[in-house]
Every structure is written in structure tokens, then in C-alpha cells.
């Protein structure tokens, strides 16, 4: 019988900035091309010991 490690896959979001644009796609492209935009995210030490990111929306399993 195989052994599996089961993980809850989670999501998180981070405010990047506000951009004036004609469409959502254009605003996203502007943010992605903004050299001053901060896309780095992290968790505090205590949360990082339990979570990598937010709420679980899917489970996955990896054979060990």
C-alpha cells in the first residue's frame, strides 16, 4: 500500500495598485509592466508554520 502526503491548495491575493485603463486586461498589463509594482507576498512566522497562503479550495495528494 502506498503512502501519500495530502495538501490543501490555497489562494491569496495582494493589492498591487490602481491603474486607469479602458479594460481589465489593459490594467493588468499595466501592472505587470510597472517596474515599481510590488508583487512579493509573505506570511508572518506563525502563519508560515501552518500555511503557505489563504483558504483551501482543492486537495491534492503526492505519493511519497
CHARMM internal coordinates of N, CA and C (Angstrom, degrees):
IC EDIT
DIST 1 N 1 CA 1.4475
DIST 1 CA 1 C 1.5294
ANGL 1 N 1 CA 1 C 108.51
DIST 1 C 2 N 1.3251
ANGL 1 CA 1 C 2 N 117.62
DIHE 1 N 1 CA 1 C 2 N 137.50
DIST 2 N 2 CA 1.4623
ANGL 1 C 2 N 2 CA 123.42
DIHE 1 CA 1 C 2 N 2 CA -178.18
DIST 2 CA 2 C 1.5215
ANGL 2 N 2 CA 2 C 111.03
DIHE 1 C 2 N 2 CA 2 C -81.85
DIST 2 C 3 N 1.3266
ANGL 2 CA 2 C 3 N 115.56
DIHE 2 N 2 CA 2 C 3 N 156.71
DIST 3 N 3 CA 1.4579
ANGL 2 C 3 N 3 CA 122.60
DIHE 2 CA 2 C 3 N 3 CA 174.61
DIST 3 CA 3 C 1.5204
ANGL 3 N 3 CA 3 C 108.02
DIHE 2 C 3 N 3 CA 3 C -108.54
DIST 3 C 4 N 1.3328
ANGL 3 CA 3 C 4 N 117.04
DIHE 3 N 3 CA 3 C 4 N 138.66
DIST 4 N 4 CA 1.4589
ANGL 3 C 4 N 4 CA 121.61
DIHE 3 CA 3 C 4 N 4 CA -177.95
DIST 4 CA 4 C 1.5172
ANGL 4 N 4 CA 4 C 110.54
DIHE 3 C 4 N 4 CA 4 C -127.49
DIST 4 C 5 N 1.3254
ANGL 4 CA 4 C 5 N 116.28
DIHE 4 N 4 CA 4 C 5 N 141.99
DIST 5 N 5 CA 1.4629
ANGL 4 C 5 N 5 CA 122.07
DIHE 4 CA 4 C 5 N 5 CA 168.27
DIST 5 CA 5 C 1.5215
ANGL 5 N 5 CA 5 C 105.58
DIHE 4 C 5 N 5 CA 5 C -98.61
DIST 5 C 6 N 1.3002
ANGL 5 CA 5 C 6 N 117.44
DIHE 5 N 5 CA 5 C 6 N 127.70
DIST 6 N 6 CA 1.4570
ANGL 5 C 6 N 6 CA 121.89
DIHE 5 CA 5 C 6 N 6 CA -177.60
DIST 6 CA 6 C 1.5235
ANGL 6 N 6 CA 6 C 108.53
DIHE 5 C 6 N 6 CA 6 C -109.27
DIST 6 C 7 N 1.3242
ANGL 6 CA 6 C 7 N 116.22
DIHE 6 N 6 CA 6 C 7 N 132.00
DIST 7 N 7 CA 1.4575
ANGL 6 C 7 N 7 CA 122.97
DIHE 6 CA 6 C 7 N 7 CA -178.63
DIST 7 CA 7 C 1.5166
ANGL 7 N 7 CA 7 C 109.53
DIHE 6 C 7 N 7 CA 7 C -122.02
DIST 7 C 8 N 1.3078
ANGL 7 CA 7 C 8 N 116.52
DIHE 7 N 7 CA 7 C 8 N 142.86
DIST 8 N 8 CA 1.4581
ANGL 7 C 8 N 8 CA 121.18
DIHE 7 CA 7 C 8 N 8 CA 169.05
DIST 8 CA 8 C 1.5179
ANGL 8 N 8 CA 8 C 107.54
DIHE 7 C 8 N 8 CA 8 C -90.62
DIST 8 C 9 N 1.3209
ANGL 8 CA 8 C 9 N 117.29
DIHE 8 N 8 CA 8 C 9 N 120.29
DIST 9 N 9 CA 1.4615
ANGL 8 C 9 N 9 CA 121.79
DIHE 8 CA 8 C 9 N 9 CA 178.76
DIST 9 CA 9 C 1.5298
ANGL 9 N 9 CA 9 C 107.44
DIHE 8 C 9 N 9 CA 9 C -81.88
DIST 9 C 10 N 1.3153
ANGL 9 CA 9 C 10 N 117.30
DIHE 9 N 9 CA 9 C 10 N 133.75
DIST 10 N 10 CA 1.4506
ANGL 9 C 10 N 10 CA 121.32
DIHE 9 CA 9 C 10 N 10 CA -173.23
DIST 10 CA 10 C 1.5211
ANGL 10 N 10 CA 10 C 112.10
DIHE 9 C 10 N 10 CA 10 C -124.84
DIST 10 C 11 N 1.3296
ANGL 10 CA 10 C 11 N 116.18
DIHE 10 N 10 CA 10 C 11 N 166.28
DIST 11 N 11 CA 1.4605
ANGL 10 C 11 N 11 CA 121.63
DIHE 10 CA 10 C 11 N 11 CA 177.31
DIST 11 CA 11 C 1.5225
ANGL 11 N 11 CA 11 C 109.70
DIHE 10 C 11 N 11 CA 11 C -123.28
DIST 11 C 12 N 1.3006
ANGL 11 CA 11 C 12 N 115.60
DIHE 11 N 11 CA 11 C 12 N 159.31
DIST 12 N 12 CA 1.4611
ANGL 11 C 12 N 12 CA 121.89
DIHE 11 CA 11 C 12 N 12 CA 175.32
DIST 12 CA 12 C 1.5220
ANGL 12 N 12 CA 12 C 107.76
DIHE 11 C 12 N 12 CA 12 C -152.85
DIST 12 C 13 N 1.2916
ANGL 12 CA 12 C 13 N 116.74
DIHE 12 N 12 CA 12 C 13 N 162.67
DIST 13 N 13 CA 1.4605
ANGL 12 C 13 N 13 CA 120.18
DIHE 12 CA 12 C 13 N 13 CA 175.44
DIST 13 CA 13 C 1.5195
ANGL 13 N 13 CA 13 C 108.85
DIHE 12 C 13 N 13 CA 13 C -136.91
DIST 13 C 14 N 1.3271
ANGL 13 CA 13 C 14 N 115.44
DIHE 13 N 13 CA 13 C 14 N 159.08
DIST 14 N 14 CA 1.4576
ANGL 13 C 14 N 14 CA 121.41
DIHE 13 CA 13 C 14 N 14 CA 179.12
DIST 14 CA 14 C 1.5182
ANGL 14 N 14 CA 14 C 108.15
DIHE 13 C 14 N 14 CA 14 C -142.77
DIST 14 C 15 N 1.3018
ANGL 14 CA 14 C 15 N 116.23
DIHE 14 N 14 CA 14 C 15 N 133.84
DIST 15 N 15 CA 1.4615
ANGL 14 C 15 N 15 CA 121.02
DIHE 14 CA 14 C 15 N 15 CA 176.40
DIST 15 CA 15 C 1.5227
ANGL 15 N 15 CA 15 C 108.64
DIHE 14 C 15 N 15 CA 15 C -67.90
DIST 15 C 16 N 1.3186
ANGL 15 CA 15 C 16 N 116.55
DIHE 15 N 15 CA 15 C 16 N 125.20
DIST 16 N 16 CA 1.4685
ANGL 15 C 16 N 16 CA 121.68
DIHE 15 CA 15 C 16 N 16 CA -179.50
DIST 16 CA 16 C 1.5218
ANGL 16 N 16 CA 16 C 110.54
DIHE 15 C 16 N 16 CA 16 C -99.94
DIST 16 C 17 N 1.3025
ANGL 16 CA 16 C 17 N 117.61
DIHE 16 N 16 CA 16 C 17 N -41.55
DIST 17 N 17 CA 1.4599
ANGL 16 C 17 N 17 CA 120.66
DIHE 16 CA 16 C 17 N 17 CA -179.74
DIST 17 CA 17 C 1.5151
ANGL 17 N 17 CA 17 C 110.60
DIHE 16 C 17 N 17 CA 17 C 161.66
DIST 17 C 18 N 1.3082
ANGL 17 CA 17 C 18 N 115.89
DIHE 17 N 17 CA 17 C 18 N 178.74
DIST 18 N 18 CA 1.4647
ANGL 17 C 18 N 18 CA 122.10
DIHE 17 CA 17 C 18 N 18 CA 176.50
DIST 18 CA 18 C 1.5134
ANGL 18 N 18 CA 18 C 108.44
DIHE 17 C 18 N 18 CA 18 C -112.03
DIST 18 C 19 N 1.3301
ANGL 18 CA 18 C 19 N 116.02
DIHE 18 N 18 CA 18 C 19 N 135.14
DIST 19 N 19 CA 1.4621
ANGL 18 C 19 N 19 CA 122.10
DIHE 18 CA 18 C 19 N 19 CA -177.75
DIST 19 CA 19 C 1.5114
ANGL 19 N 19 CA 19 C 108.93
DIHE 18 C 19 N 19 CA 19 C -134.57
DIST 19 C 20 N 1.3283
ANGL 19 CA 19 C 20 N 116.63
DIHE 19 N 19 CA 19 C 20 N 132.17
DIST 20 N 20 CA 1.4602
ANGL 19 C 20 N 20 CA 120.86
DIHE 19 CA 19 C 20 N 20 CA 175.61
DIST 20 CA 20 C 1.5190
ANGL 20 N 20 CA 20 C 107.45
DIHE 19 C 20 N 20 CA 20 C -84.78
DIST 20 C 21 N 1.3413
ANGL 20 CA 20 C 21 N 115.72
DIHE 20 N 20 CA 20 C 21 N 121.65
DIST 21 N 21 CA 1.4586
ANGL 20 C 21 N 21 CA 120.90
DIHE 20 CA 20 C 21 N 21 CA -177.01
DIST 21 CA 21 C 1.5237
ANGL 21 N 21 CA 21 C 109.44
DIHE 20 C 21 N 21 CA 21 C -152.54
DIST 21 C 22 N 1.3131
ANGL 21 CA 21 C 22 N 116.74
DIHE 21 N 21 CA 21 C 22 N 165.21
DIST 22 N 22 CA 1.4624
ANGL 21 C 22 N 22 CA 122.11
DIHE 21 CA 21 C 22 N 22 CA 179.40
DIST 22 CA 22 C 1.5164
ANGL 22 N 22 CA 22 C 112.26
DIHE 21 C 22 N 22 CA 22 C -79.68
DIST 22 C 23 N 1.3312
ANGL 22 CA 22 C 23 N 117.01
DIHE 22 N 22 CA 22 C 23 N -28.57
DIST 23 N 23 CA 1.4581
ANGL 22 C 23 N 23 CA 121.19
DIHE 22 CA 22 C 23 N 23 CA -177.04
DIST 23 CA 23 C 1.5266
ANGL 23 N 23 CA 23 C 109.79
DIHE 22 C 23 N 23 CA 23 C -139.42
DIST 23 C 24 N 1.3321
ANGL 23 CA 23 C 24 N 115.58
DIHE 23 N 23 CA 23 C 24 N 163.63
DIST 24 N 24 CA 1.4629
ANGL 23 C 24 N 24 CA 120.89
DIHE 23 CA 23 C 24 N 24 CA 175.40
DIST 24 CA 24 C 1.5267
ANGL 24 N 24 CA 24 C 110.25
DIHE 23 C 24 N 24 CA 24 C -61.00
DIST 24 C 25 N 1.3188
ANGL 24 CA 24 C 25 N 115.11
DIHE 24 N 24 CA 24 C 25 N -42.00
DIST 25 N 25 CA 1.4696
ANGL 24 C 25 N 25 CA 120.10
DIHE 24 CA 24 C 25 N 25 CA -178.98
DIST 25 CA 25 C 1.5241
ANGL 25 N 25 CA 25 C 111.24
DIHE 24 C 25 N 25 CA 25 C -61.05
DIST 25 C 26 N 1.3291
ANGL 25 CA 25 C 26 N 116.35
DIHE 25 N 25 CA 25 C 26 N -41.17
DIST 26 N 26 CA 1.4673
ANGL 25 C 26 N 26 CA 120.57
DIHE 25 CA 25 C 26 N 26 CA 179.18
DIST 26 CA 26 C 1.5318
ANGL 26 N 26 CA 26 C 110.45
DIHE 25 C 26 N 26 CA 26 C -66.12
DIST 26 C 27 N 1.3356
ANGL 26 CA 26 C 27 N 117.57
DIHE 26 N 26 CA 26 C 27 N -41.41
DIST 27 N 27 CA 1.4627
ANGL 26 C 27 N 27 CA 121.23
DIHE 26 CA 26 C 27 N 27 CA 178.66
DIST 27 CA 27 C 1.5269
ANGL 27 N 27 CA 27 C 110.98
DIHE 26 C 27 N 27 CA 27 C -62.82
DIST 27 C 28 N 1.3356
ANGL 27 CA 27 C 28 N 116.42
DIHE 27 N 27 CA 27 C 28 N -41.45
DIST 28 N 28 CA 1.4730
ANGL 27 C 28 N 28 CA 120.47
DIHE 27 CA 27 C 28 N 28 CA 177.88
DIST 28 CA 28 C 1.5156
ANGL 28 N 28 CA 28 C 110.26
DIHE 27 C 28 N 28 CA 28 C -62.67
DIST 28 C 29 N 1.3289
ANGL 28 CA 28 C 29 N 116.40
DIHE 28 N 28 CA 28 C 29 N -43.43
DIST 29 N 29 CA 1.4694
ANGL 28 C 29 N 29 CA 120.35
DIHE 28 CA 28 C 29 N 29 CA 179.37
DIST 29 CA 29 C 1.5274
ANGL 29 N 29 CA 29 C 110.47
DIHE 28 C 29 N 29 CA 29 C -63.09
DIST 29 C 30 N 1.3196
ANGL 29 CA 29 C 30 N 116.47
DIHE 29 N 29 CA 29 C 30 N -39.28
DIST 30 N 30 CA 1.4650
ANGL 29 C 30 N 30 CA 119.92
DIHE 29 CA 29 C 30 N 30 CA 178.33
DIST 30 CA 30 C 1.5216
ANGL 30 N 30 CA 30 C 110.58
DIHE 29 C 30 N 30 CA 30 C -62.78
DIST 30 C 31 N 1.3221
ANGL 30 CA 30 C 31 N 116.76
DIHE 30 N 30 CA 30 C 31 N -43.83
DIST 31 N 31 CA 1.4619
ANGL 30 C 31 N 31 CA 120.57
DIHE 30 CA 30 C 31 N 31 CA 179.23
DIST 31 CA 31 C 1.5225
ANGL 31 N 31 CA 31 C 110.85
DIHE 30 C 31 N 31 CA 31 C -63.69
DIST 31 C 32 N 1.3278
ANGL 31 CA 31 C 32 N 116.41
DIHE 31 N 31 CA 31 C 32 N -43.21
DIST 32 N 32 CA 1.4658
ANGL 31 C 32 N 32 CA 120.42
DIHE 31 CA 31 C 32 N 32 CA -179.47
DIST 32 CA 32 C 1.5262
ANGL 32 N 32 CA 32 C 111.88
DIHE 31 C 32 N 32 CA 32 C -63.98
DIST 32 C 33 N 1.3278
ANGL 32 CA 32 C 33 N 117.08
DIHE 32 N 32 CA 32 C 33 N -28.97
DIST 33 N 33 CA 1.4658
ANGL 32 C 33 N 33 CA 121.27
DIHE 32 CA 32 C 33 N 33 CA -179.57
DIST 33 CA 33 C 1.5244
ANGL 33 N 33 CA 33 C 113.19
DIHE 32 C 33 N 33 CA 33 C -94.12
DIST 33 C 34 N 1.3316
ANGL 33 CA 33 C 34 N 117.27
DIHE 33 N 33 CA 33 C 34 N -0.59
DIST 34 N 34 CA 1.4597
ANGL 33 C 34 N 34 CA 122.48
DIHE 33 CA 33 C 34 N 34 CA -178.28
DIST 34 CA 34 C 1.5320
ANGL 34 N 34 CA 34 C 109.42
DIHE 33 C 34 N 34 CA 34 C -80.96
DIST 34 C 35 N 1.3297
ANGL 34 CA 34 C 35 N 116.49
DIHE 34 N 34 CA 34 C 35 N 108.61
DIST 35 N 35 CA 1.4661
ANGL 34 C 35 N 35 CA 120.84
DIHE 34 CA 34 C 35 N 35 CA -179.38
DIST 35 CA 35 C 1.5243
ANGL 35 N 35 CA 35 C 112.57
DIHE 34 C 35 N 35 CA 35 C -62.52
DIST 35 C 36 N 1.3273
ANGL 35 CA 35 C 36 N 117.77
DIHE 35 N 35 CA 35 C 36 N -22.53
DIST 36 N 36 CA 1.4598
ANGL 35 C 36 N 36 CA 121.25
DIHE 35 CA 35 C 36 N 36 CA -179.32
DIST 36 CA 36 C 1.5220
ANGL 36 N 36 CA 36 C 113.59
DIHE 35 C 36 N 36 CA 36 C -90.06
DIST 36 C 37 N 1.3356
ANGL 36 CA 36 C 37 N 117.61
DIHE 36 N 36 CA 36 C 37 N -5.66
DIST 37 N 37 CA 1.4669
ANGL 36 C 37 N 37 CA 120.95
DIHE 36 CA 36 C 37 N 37 CA -178.70
DIST 37 CA 37 C 1.5221
ANGL 37 N 37 CA 37 C 110.28
DIHE 36 C 37 N 37 CA 37 C -72.23
DIST 37 C 38 N 1.3218
ANGL 37 CA 37 C 38 N 115.67
DIHE 37 N 37 CA 37 C 38 N 138.78
DIST 38 N 38 CA 1.4578
ANGL 37 C 38 N 38 CA 121.59
DIHE 37 CA 37 C 38 N 38 CA -179.09
DIST 38 CA 38 C 1.5241
ANGL 38 N 38 CA 38 C 109.30
DIHE 37 C 38 N 38 CA 38 C -103.73
DIST 38 C 39 N 1.3130
ANGL 38 CA 38 C 39 N 117.52
DIHE 38 N 38 CA 38 C 39 N 104.84
DIST 39 N 39 CA 1.4564
ANGL 38 C 39 N 39 CA 122.57
DIHE 38 CA 38 C 39 N 39 CA -179.46
DIST 39 CA 39 C 1.5325
ANGL 39 N 39 CA 39 C 112.28
DIHE 38 C 39 N 39 CA 39 C -96.20
DIST 39 C 40 N 1.3244
ANGL 39 CA 39 C 40 N 117.65
DIHE 39 N 39 CA 39 C 40 N 2.62
DIST 40 N 40 CA 1.4580
ANGL 39 C 40 N 40 CA 121.20
DIHE 39 CA 39 C 40 N 40 CA -178.08
DIST 40 CA 40 C 1.5247
ANGL 40 N 40 CA 40 C 109.90
DIHE 39 C 40 N 40 CA 40 C -80.83
DIST 40 C 41 N 1.3187
ANGL 40 CA 40 C 41 N 116.82
DIHE 40 N 40 CA 40 C 41 N 136.93
DIST 41 N 41 CA 1.4554
ANGL 40 C 41 N 41 CA 121.76
DIHE 40 CA 40 C 41 N 41 CA 176.87
DIST 41 CA 41 C 1.5152
ANGL 41 N 41 CA 41 C 110.08
DIHE 40 C 41 N 41 CA 41 C -132.42
DIST 41 C 42 N 1.3172
ANGL 41 CA 41 C 42 N 116.74
DIHE 41 N 41 CA 41 C 42 N 153.85
DIST 42 N 42 CA 1.4611
ANGL 41 C 42 N 42 CA 120.24
DIHE 41 CA 41 C 42 N 42 CA 178.66
DIST 42 CA 42 C 1.5217
ANGL 42 N 42 CA 42 C 109.68
DIHE 41 C 42 N 42 CA 42 C -153.65
DIST 42 C 43 N 1.3210
ANGL 42 CA 42 C 43 N 115.72
DIHE 42 N 42 CA 42 C 43 N 169.26
DIST 43 N 43 CA 1.4563
ANGL 42 C 43 N 43 CA 123.10
DIHE 42 CA 42 C 43 N 43 CA 176.70
DIST 43 CA 43 C 1.5173
ANGL 43 N 43 CA 43 C 108.88
DIHE 42 C 43 N 43 CA 43 C -118.85
DIST 43 C 44 N 1.3276
ANGL 43 CA 43 C 44 N 116.77
DIHE 43 N 43 CA 43 C 44 N 157.43
DIST 44 N 44 CA 1.4556
ANGL 43 C 44 N 44 CA 119.81
DIHE 43 CA 43 C 44 N 44 CA 175.55
DIST 44 CA 44 C 1.5284
ANGL 44 N 44 CA 44 C 109.29
DIHE 43 C 44 N 44 CA 44 C -67.36
DIST 44 C 45 N 1.3090
ANGL 44 CA 44 C 45 N 117.22
DIHE 44 N 44 CA 44 C 45 N 164.79
DIST 45 N 45 CA 1.4660
ANGL 44 C 45 N 45 CA 122.85
DIHE 44 CA 44 C 45 N 45 CA -176.45
DIST 45 CA 45 C 1.5249
ANGL 45 N 45 CA 45 C 111.26
DIHE 44 C 45 N 45 CA 45 C -56.03
DIST 45 C 46 N 1.3289
ANGL 45 CA 45 C 46 N 117.82
DIHE 45 N 45 CA 45 C 46 N -46.58
DIST 46 N 46 CA 1.4587
ANGL 45 C 46 N 46 CA 121.27
DIHE 45 CA 45 C 46 N 46 CA -177.74
DIST 46 CA 46 C 1.5329
ANGL 46 N 46 CA 46 C 111.11
DIHE 45 C 46 N 46 CA 46 C -63.97
DIST 46 C 47 N 1.3128
ANGL 46 CA 46 C 47 N 117.91
DIHE 46 N 46 CA 46 C 47 N -47.40
DIST 47 N 47 CA 1.4710
ANGL 46 C 47 N 47 CA 121.26
DIHE 46 CA 46 C 47 N 47 CA -179.87
DIST 47 CA 47 C 1.5239
ANGL 47 N 47 CA 47 C 111.15
DIHE 46 C 47 N 47 CA 47 C -66.66
DIST 47 C 48 N 1.3141
ANGL 47 CA 47 C 48 N 117.05
DIHE 47 N 47 CA 47 C 48 N -36.96
DIST 48 N 48 CA 1.4592
ANGL 47 C 48 N 48 CA 120.71
DIHE 47 CA 47 C 48 N 48 CA -179.34
DIST 48 CA 48 C 1.5250
ANGL 48 N 48 CA 48 C 111.85
DIHE 47 C 48 N 48 CA 48 C -64.25
DIST 48 C 49 N 1.3358
ANGL 48 CA 48 C 49 N 117.28
DIHE 48 N 48 CA 48 C 49 N -22.45
DIST 49 N 49 CA 1.4636
ANGL 48 C 49 N 49 CA 119.19
DIHE 48 CA 48 C 49 N 49 CA 178.32
DIST 49 CA 49 C 1.5254
ANGL 49 N 49 CA 49 C 111.36
DIHE 48 C 49 N 49 CA 49 C -75.79
DIST 49 C 50 N 1.3381
ANGL 49 CA 49 C 50 N 117.38
DIHE 49 N 49 CA 49 C 50 N -17.48
DIST 50 N 50 CA 1.4575
ANGL 49 C 50 N 50 CA 121.44
DIHE 49 CA 49 C 50 N 50 CA -179.79
DIST 50 CA 50 C 1.5205
ANGL 50 N 50 CA 50 C 113.65
DIHE 49 C 50 N 50 CA 50 C -113.83
DIST 50 C 51 N 1.3228
ANGL 50 CA 50 C 51 N 117.69
DIHE 50 N 50 CA 50 C 51 N -33.03
DIST 51 N 51 CA 1.4616
ANGL 50 C 51 N 51 CA 122.31
DIHE 50 CA 50 C 51 N 51 CA -173.80
DIST 51 CA 51 C 1.5137
ANGL 51 N 51 CA 51 C 111.08
DIHE 50 C 51 N 51 CA 51 C -130.60
DIST 51 C 52 N 1.3124
ANGL 51 CA 51 C 52 N 114.83
DIHE 51 N 51 CA 51 C 52 N 151.21
DIST 52 N 52 CA 1.4505
ANGL 51 C 52 N 52 CA 119.23
DIHE 51 CA 51 C 52 N 52 CA 167.91
DIST 52 CA 52 C 1.5200
ANGL 52 N 52 CA 52 C 109.65
DIHE 51 C 52 N 52 CA 52 C -97.46
DIST 52 C 53 N 1.3394
ANGL 52 CA 52 C 53 N 117.78
DIHE 52 N 52 CA 52 C 53 N -32.17
DIST 53 N 53 CA 1.4693
ANGL 52 C 53 N 53 CA 123.67
DIHE 52 CA 52 C 53 N 53 CA 175.06
DIST 53 CA 53 C 1.5266
ANGL 53 N 53 CA 53 C 109.26
DIHE 52 C 53 N 53 CA 53 C -151.52
DIST 53 C 54 N 1.3566
ANGL 53 CA 53 C 54 N 118.93
DIHE 53 N 53 CA 53 C 54 N -162.42
DIST 54 N 54 CA 1.4566
ANGL 53 C 54 N 54 CA 125.16
DIHE 53 CA 53 C 54 N 54 CA -171.31
DIST 54 CA 54 C 1.5150
ANGL 54 N 54 CA 54 C 119.11
DIHE 53 C 54 N 54 CA 54 C -71.29
DIST 54 C 55 N 1.3303
ANGL 54 CA 54 C 55 N 116.69
DIHE 54 N 54 CA 54 C 55 N -132.97
DIST 55 N 55 CA 1.4603
ANGL 54 C 55 N 55 CA 124.01
DIHE 54 CA 54 C 55 N 55 CA -170.86
DIST 55 CA 55 C 1.5253
ANGL 55 N 55 CA 55 C 113.26
DIHE 54 C 55 N 55 CA 55 C -68.51
DIST 55 C 56 N 1.3136
ANGL 55 CA 55 C 56 N 116.23
DIHE 55 N 55 CA 55 C 56 N 145.89
DIST 56 N 56 CA 1.4629
ANGL 55 C 56 N 56 CA 122.14
DIHE 55 CA 55 C 56 N 56 CA 178.06
DIST 56 CA 56 C 1.5194
ANGL 56 N 56 CA 56 C 109.64
DIHE 55 C 56 N 56 CA 56 C -78.38
DIST 56 C 57 N 1.3255
ANGL 56 CA 56 C 57 N 117.76
DIHE 56 N 56 CA 56 C 57 N 130.87
DIST 57 N 57 CA 1.4589
ANGL 56 C 57 N 57 CA 121.32
DIHE 56 CA 56 C 57 N 57 CA 176.01
DIST 57 CA 57 C 1.5166
ANGL 57 N 57 CA 57 C 112.78
DIHE 56 C 57 N 57 CA 57 C -123.94
DIST 57 C 58 N 1.3203
ANGL 57 CA 57 C 58 N 117.70
DIHE 57 N 57 CA 57 C 58 N -6.62
DIST 58 N 58 CA 1.4587
ANGL 57 C 58 N 58 CA 121.84
DIHE 57 CA 57 C 58 N 58 CA -177.17
DIST 58 CA 58 C 1.5195
ANGL 58 N 58 CA 58 C 108.39
DIHE 57 C 58 N 58 CA 58 C -161.06
DIST 58 C 59 N 1.3275
ANGL 58 CA 58 C 59 N 116.78
DIHE 58 N 58 CA 58 C 59 N 149.24
DIST 59 N 59 CA 1.4559
ANGL 58 C 59 N 59 CA 120.17
DIHE 58 CA 58 C 59 N 59 CA 173.90
DIST 59 CA 59 C 1.5143
ANGL 59 N 59 CA 59 C 109.68
DIHE 58 C 59 N 59 CA 59 C -111.47
DIST 59 C 60 N 1.3125
ANGL 59 CA 59 C 60 N 116.08
DIHE 59 N 59 CA 59 C 60 N 144.92
DIST 60 N 60 CA 1.4541
ANGL 59 C 60 N 60 CA 122.96
DIHE 59 CA 59 C 60 N 60 CA 176.77
DIST 60 CA 60 C 1.5143
ANGL 60 N 60 CA 60 C 108.53
DIHE 59 C 60 N 60 CA 60 C -132.32
DIST 60 C 61 N 1.3281
ANGL 60 CA 60 C 61 N 116.54
DIHE 60 N 60 CA 60 C 61 N 157.19
DIST 61 N 61 CA 1.4676
ANGL 60 C 61 N 61 CA 120.70
DIHE 60 CA 60 C 61 N 61 CA 176.74
DIST 61 CA 61 C 1.5065
ANGL 61 N 61 CA 61 C 109.58
DIHE 60 C 61 N 61 CA 61 C -133.28
DIST 61 C 62 N 1.3284
ANGL 61 CA 61 C 62 N 116.90
DIHE 61 N 61 CA 61 C 62 N 139.88
DIST 62 N 62 CA 1.4575
ANGL 61 C 62 N 62 CA 123.75
DIHE 61 CA 61 C 62 N 62 CA 176.63
DIST 62 CA 62 C 1.5214
ANGL 62 N 62 CA 62 C 108.18
DIHE 61 C 62 N 62 CA 62 C -119.53
DIST 62 C 63 N 1.3123
ANGL 62 CA 62 C 63 N 117.05
DIHE 62 N 62 CA 62 C 63 N 130.34
DIST 63 N 63 CA 1.4547
ANGL 62 C 63 N 63 CA 119.72
DIHE 62 CA 62 C 63 N 63 CA 177.15
DIST 63 CA 63 C 1.5207
ANGL 63 N 63 CA 63 C 109.76
DIHE 62 C 63 N 63 CA 63 C -70.72
DIST 63 C 64 N 1.3070
ANGL 63 CA 63 C 64 N 116.95
DIHE 63 N 63 CA 63 C 64 N 135.62
DIST 64 N 64 CA 1.4709
ANGL 63 C 64 N 64 CA 122.01
DIHE 63 CA 63 C 64 N 64 CA -177.65
DIST 64 CA 64 C 1.5258
ANGL 64 N 64 CA 64 C 108.63
DIHE 63 C 64 N 64 CA 64 C -94.25
END
COOR INIT
IC SEED 1 N 1 CA 1 C
IC BUILD
